[in-house]
Amino acid sequence: MNELLPKARELLERGLIEDAMKVLAELKSLANTPMGTDFLRAKCFLALGKKYEGTARECLKEELRLNPKNEEAELLYNELFPSVDLEAYCESPKFQAIASKLSFHTMMPMRHLLNLFENANAVLRENIPGNFVECGVAAGGSSALLGALIAESDSPNRRCYSFDTFSGMPAPGSEDRADGQDAQSSCWGKGTCSAPMESLLEACRKVGSESFVKPIPGLFEETLGAHVDEIAQIAFIHIDCDWYESTLCVLENLFPLLSPGARVILDDYDYWDGVRKAYEEFSIEKGLNYPLVKLTPNTALIVKT
Ligand SMILES: C[S@@+](CC[C@H](N)C(=O)[O-])C[C@H]1O[C@@H](n2cnc3c(N)ncnc32)[C@H](O)[C@@H]1O
């Protein structure tokens, strides 16, 4: 493992970006990656051009969450990504107040976070019965936001159940491709998106939602089925777990719990091939015909009828 980081740096310096990314993907798939791994991933994405700036930003955030003392990463992050103009996204002071505290804790673009805010608020307004669930929490910003909405609502008995490994993505399968590239070699494979549970707890403390969010660590395949009875009914699910097998596992375990009128946001629907494939196969198998609306080119909203 010690040799992989200098090897990736050298490849990057020689302009061999794809080779450097392969080495970094291998490094990320090992436990306890050394300081600087996500910094170099960010540099690779930056070298690929403007289209990948957002991805580079997420790698820098991951580096800083895992290694807060990495000054090199902090400097680059502050230089490239000065603070977000939240007013440009939404006039709601409530959204601005929450999002400004959570931007470091989420990989979601602000537009996606706003979709979450608006649709979770809608089920609260419509009094759809049930809990909230997030599958794919990473550093916790999206779950903390869902908890904050419950905290301020008229139904504070609800909880947001937040499922994640809290140690990064499991290994992708053969269905997990984007833009014709397999997930592992795209530098978003096993071990990426990692953040400890403490990052979720810190995010919750920032917006006062710690009593409303229940973290459930572990693989969905081991945790979801065991919590179905406790969750009982669902008003809102955010599915943000990227892989085919993970998405299918969520659909199979949690869709039977949806209340009529419940909303489901399926992130990366048109980005990761496996996410759309899982939903399409599941809908056909179960004979579902729920309306599906695209909130952004990559985000689908499904409403249980
Ligand atoms: C894109 S990140 C989630 C981003 C998050 N919603 C945010 O606001 O930044 C995807 C997460 O899904 C989790 N994940 C994917 N498949 C999983 C599985 N089978 N079991 C547990 N967690 C899984 C990963 O650990 C990772 O943290």
The ligand as an SDF file (V2000), in Angstrom:
LIG
                    3D

 27 29  0  0  0  0  0  0  0  0999 V2000
  -23.1600    8.7500   -3.0570 C   0  0  0  0  0  0  0  0  0  0  0  0
  -22.9120    8.2650   -1.4290 S   0  0  0  0  0  0  0  0  0  0  0  0
  -24.2670    9.0100   -0.5540 C   0  0  0  0  0  0  0  0  0  0  0  0
  -24.2040   10.5050   -0.5390 C   0  0  0  0  0  0  0  0  0  0  0  0
  -25.0270   11.1800    0.5330 C   0  0  0  0  0  0  0  0  0  0  0  0
  -26.4350   10.9990    0.3680 N   0  0  0  0  0  0  0  0  0  0  0  0
  -24.6640   12.6650    0.6140 C   0  0  0  0  0  0  0  0  0  0  0  0
  -25.5450   13.4850    0.8940 O   0  0  0  0  0  0  0  0  0  0  0  0
  -23.5030   12.9890    0.4290 O   0  0  0  0  0  0  0  0  0  0  0  0
  -23.3500    6.5960   -1.4810 C   0  0  0  0  0  0  0  0  0  0  0  0
  -23.3310    5.8740   -0.1370 C   0  0  0  0  0  0  0  0  0  0  0  0
  -24.0180    4.6400   -0.2770 O   0  0  0  0  0  0  0  0  0  0  0  0
  -23.4440    3.6960    0.6150 C   0  0  0  0  0  0  0  0  0  0  0  0
  -23.7710    2.3470    0.1280 N   0  0  0  0  0  0  0  0  0  0  0  0
  -23.8550    1.9140   -1.1550 C   0  0  0  0  0  0  0  0  0  0  0  0
  -24.2010    0.6200   -1.1950 N   0  0  0  0  0  0  0  0  0  0  0  0
  -24.3620    0.2170    0.1010 C   0  0  0  0  0  0  0  0  0  0  0  0
  -24.7350   -1.0140    0.7060 C   0  0  0  0  0  0  0  0  0  0  0  0
  -25.0020   -2.1090   -0.0080 N   0  0  0  0  0  0  0  0  0  0  0  0
  -24.8240   -1.0620    2.0600 N   0  0  0  0  0  0  0  0  0  0  0  0
  -24.5400    0.0430    2.8070 C   0  0  0  0  0  0  0  0  0  0  0  0
  -24.1780    1.2430    2.2860 N   0  0  0  0  0  0  0  0  0  0  0  0
  -24.0880    1.3250    0.9480 C   0  0  0  0  0  0  0  0  0  0  0  0
  -21.9540    4.0140    0.5890 C   0  0  0  0  0  0  0  0  0  0  0  0
  -21.3170    3.6110    1.7650 O   0  0  0  0  0  0  0  0  0  0  0  0
  -21.9480    5.5460    0.3860 C   0  0  0  0  0  0  0  0  0  0  0  0
  -21.7330    6.2220    1.6060 O   0  0  0  0  0  0  0  0  0  0  0  0
  1  2  1  0
  2  3  1  0
  2 10  1  0
  3  4  1  0
  4  5  1  0
  5  6  1  0
  5  7  1  0
  7  8  2  0
  7  9  1  0
 10 11  1  0
 11 12  1  0
 11 26  1  0
 12 13  1  0
 13 14  1  0
 13 24  1  0
 14 15  1  0
 14 23  1  0
 15 16  2  0
 16 17  1  0
 17 18  1  0
 17 23  2  0
 18 19  1  0
 18 20  2  0
 20 21  1  0
 21 22  2  0
 22 23  1  0
 24 25  1  0
 24 26  1  0
 26 27  1  0
M  CHG  2   2   1   9  -1
M  END
$$$$
